[in-house]
Amino acid sequence: MRLRVVTLAERPSALAALRRIQRAVWPPNMAYINHDAVCGRLWPSLLRSFPEFQLVLCDARGRVVAGGYAIPFVWDGRTATLPMGVDGVLVRGLRDHRRRRRPNALSALLAVVDPRLQGRGLSREVIRAMALLAALHGMRALVAPVRPTLKHRYPLTPMARYVRWRRPDGAPLDPWLRVHWRLGARVLGVAARSMVVEGRVRDWEGWTGMGFPASGDYVVPGALTTVRIDRARDRGRYAEPNVWMLHPV
């Protein structure tokens, strides 16, 4: 498939198609993924401030088939100073922008592929396009808080252990980690609270289609770790771990 990379700065109207793909990617019983308060509050600012770092892949007919979001930020190159994940890098990148600090790193935030075209290597092309954008803008690094695609099958396994699981050929067991690894990325560490979703118990019941009759930790559809339900406080909290990976630029 011949592909063309276009940024939202070049084609703002492509955002509608990119959002349609986003909605199609998440199943109904994972509606909670769209209720991260930090992302909900800051995503509009991301689009306004950095349209040149939001991209889509178009086929020969100009149809949007995949895309991704990213944010530039200031980073000294040390793993210890990376933000906590998606939420943290959004906050830092927009703060750097307000303070007119010149960014030297680009962080991927999300890569999505039209579900009808998955399995054709388009996610790999999204990451390659992000690396190219980073290079074109003089960035020293491309990092990504990666959401491993099979981790939801092992929600009770700590992410630090999961990320070490390998296939017989030495490649990561997880397919999405493997895509990044094959592009030359290496694991920097776990982003323990990459995204945080909080809501009332009835919110969580609506998002997941489950009941939560008692306080405790619950395995819910698609989640990478458990959700903590506190019925006395009428709160549910999900802190999603991701994996920081560093790509060559």
Helices and strands as residue ranges (DSSP letters): E 4-7, H 14-25, G 28-35, H 37-49, G 51-53, E 55-58, E 64-73, G 79-81, H 86-98, E 105-113, G 115-117, H 122-136, E 141-146, G 151-153, H 159-162, H 175-182, E 186-199, H 201-208, E 216-218, E 227-230, E 235-247
